[in-house]
Amino acid sequence: MPADINDDASGIKGEMEREIVLGRNIHTDCWEVKEPDADDEVTGERKASMASVLAPYRRTLIERTKNHLGYPINLDFEYGALAQFQHFSINNLGDPFIDESNYGVHSREFEVGVLDWFARLWELEKNEYWGYITNCGTEGNLHGILVGREVYPDGILYASRESHYSVFKAARMYRMECEKVDALAPKVTFKKPIGSVSVSGHKFVGCPMPCGVQITRLEHINALSRNVEYLASRDATMMGSRNGHAPIFLWYTLNKKGYRWFQKEVQKCLQNAHYLKDRLRDAGIGAMLNELSSTVVLERPLDEEFIRKWQLACQGNIAHVVVMPNVTVEKLDKFLNELITRRATWYGDDGKHQSPCVASNIGKENCLCFLHK
Ligand SMILES: Cc1ncc(COP(=O)(O)O)c(C=O)c1O
């Protein structure tokens, strides 16, 4: 998550914060669940009516996937071989490291395989870690902080002020004292004195359902876990039922791609992000890219429809493009050409409308407003 769009847990509104309009028409726009007529099954009308909803929805998803640029989610993956598992209610409830819970339709063998892969990446021995596949990165953060609080009941939560909002949410949920500090994300390795790591599985890796990976030092997990007779397992996770499909998807893609693919893709994303930042600035549009980041920060486009089309994460006067593995140079060119064309209509030559000054967000050396050109 780009630092600039993180929430401020203090609840103090930033000077540029815009009002969030809650969806007024949500109920009129939604697909109502209709009670079937008695003879629906005979006429097949019900199925036809549902198909008439699903087909355009699919087209919308295809269109939105094509134009997505603003969030750190890799939309490029191919999981055709896993369609066969849709017919099973796969649930990994309980502790992945306890041999057999009473619910047998699980994918714990895949789950532990994926965890081993991440433990190796983060340099922690198999017999020194505990972990599980979560529903998202947020769940991992909530888990890691809870383990921390159980190990140090009176501890203070020190968090980078750039942290994801879920960290501050955890502080509120657990009523922990929280202090913000200046810090950037370091290289992740358990060779350092860290207790746990959480990462989203559906972001850079790419997965059709939200998921995440949580790894913690084995020595800490006992502080949190309780035995549950009803499951014949141990309860050490945040949730009860857990998505059993996600570990299979992660296992499949990690097997296909391996560590080397991830290294290459990171390089490609960084290169493409530099390409975007340079082209934006060539076109007279203020933009910034932090070192080792693939999130390009630029002035907020004037037109909300344009923002929605490209699904840009915006805050105040700035917008973000997150260059993920599915974001090609061709897609960036399409975005750039459209932005440049639209911008000429927003900020014509008459001098009446000026592009916003974003010096306070991205530094005056990166801003190209009429004052800082
Ligand atoms: C550092 C960090 N933590 C947590 C999250 C939340 O992840 P999720 O959306 O998977 O809950 C994000 C999301 O971008 C993140 O960047």
Ligand as a Chemical Component Dictionary entry (heavy atoms), coordinates in Angstrom:
data_LIG
# 
_chem_comp.id                   LIG 
_chem_comp.type                 NON-POLYMER 
_chem_comp.pdbx_formal_charge   0 
_chem_comp.three_letter_code    LIG 
# 
loop_
_chem_comp_atom.comp_id 
_chem_comp_atom.atom_id 
_chem_comp_atom.alt_atom_id 
_chem_comp_atom.type_symbol 
_chem_comp_atom.charge 
_chem_comp_atom.model_Cartn_x 
_chem_comp_atom.model_Cartn_y 
_chem_comp_atom.model_Cartn_z 
_chem_comp_atom.pdbx_ordinal 
LIG C1 C1 C 0 1.679  -3.143 4.582 1  
LIG C2 C2 C 0 0.266  -3.613 4.381 2  
LIG N1 N1 N 0 -0.362 -4.257 5.395 3  
LIG C3 C3 C 0 -1.618 -4.682 5.229 4  
LIG C4 C4 C 0 -2.318 -4.482 4.061 5  
LIG C5 C5 C 0 -3.740 -4.952 3.985 6  
LIG O1 O1 O 0 -3.818 -6.060 3.216 7  
LIG P1 P1 P 0 -5.225 -6.713 2.846 8  
LIG O2 O2 O 0 -5.851 -5.755 1.900 9  
LIG O3 O3 O 0 -4.793 -8.004 2.211 10 
LIG O4 O4 O 0 -5.982 -6.881 4.085 11 
LIG C6 C6 C 0 -1.724 -3.810 3.016 12 
LIG C7 C7 C 0 -2.488 -3.560 1.799 13 
LIG O5 O5 O 0 -2.086 -2.913 0.859 14 
LIG C8 C8 C 0 -0.385 -3.372 3.175 15 
LIG O6 O6 O 0 0.231  -2.735 2.180 16 
# 
loop_
_chem_comp_bond.comp_id 
_chem_comp_bond.atom_id_1 
_chem_comp_bond.atom_id_2 
_chem_comp_bond.value_order 
_chem_comp_bond.pdbx_ordinal 
LIG C1 C2 SING 1  
LIG C2 N1 SING 2  
LIG C2 C8 DOUB 3  
LIG N1 C3 DOUB 4  
LIG C3 C4 SING 5  
LIG C4 C5 SING 6  
LIG C4 C6 DOUB 7  
LIG C5 O1 SING 8  
LIG O1 P1 SING 9  
LIG P1 O2 DOUB 10 
LIG P1 O3 SING 11 
LIG P1 O4 SING 12 
LIG C6 C7 SING 13 
LIG C6 C8 SING 14 
LIG C7 O5 DOUB 15 
LIG C8 O6 SING 16 
# 
